[in-house]
């Protein structure tokens, strides 16, 4: 086991149970949740905000491991070829704008997809270069990839990204500093709350908004399987709907944020997109629900806190 982020500390080779208090406190306090940015009311007096997001991983989750299997790549291609058109049609039917987090390699493989989404008013956000694991990268490499990814997304989509969701929510000890250097408005990779909050770095308020995620509200934990392992995780779409509905109902009762993370190649199949369609109908059946992009939610939270 190695701890590359702390290799310059005197006790770098010690095991966690041997760490001095200063070390585990420094690690723990590097990135923390600060003040809540949950507003008293959402836009136009809405009771609840809904932020739908899609991580357009497509072929990148195969390529990042250096794999070349056409079979696995075809599963990713399904995300662009079949799922994205279905998702766009569903969102258009309900006049909802969503956030799409796109690896740069995916944007290069499917540039018309990104341009079409942007033209329809959807947000394009940073999602790494090739869906790499930030925690395994040297800091300089992570910085280079994040900056270049933003440039590629801007060039292709015509909009400069203002937010990031790290691939696999792998947020390194250096990610926040890189995002702050880029002047990003928000991150959506951390899990310290149900509702938006300001991120602290080593105890310092950063002005960056965190729109927190959670595996409970992510389709990828319920549906995928890997033929190369003995595990065959599978949850019935009806059960996933029940979980997602329960999370929305709780957010609505609390006057909070319901943020849902989905992946086109996972949610885009017929039986699964049906639960998203049903969920949207359920949410729209409530008074005072504001559907917004992540950018819009972050901007509103800062404005409500007096910093807009």
ABEGO torsion letter per residue (X at the ends): XBBAAAAABAAAABBAAABBAAAAAAAAAABBBBBBABBABBBGGBABBBBBBBBBAEAAAAAAAGBABAAAAAAAAAAAAAAAAAAAAAAAAAGBBBBBBBBAAAAAABAAAAAAAAAAGBBBBBAEAAGBBAAABBAAAAAAAAAAAAAAAAAAAGBBBABBBBBGGBBBAAAAAAAAAAGBABBBABAABABBBBBBBGGBBAGBBBBBBBAAABAAAAABBBAABABBBBBBAAAAAAAAAAAAAAAAAAGBBBBBBBBAAAAABAAAAAAAAAAAAAAAABBGBBBBBAAAAAAAAAAAAGAX
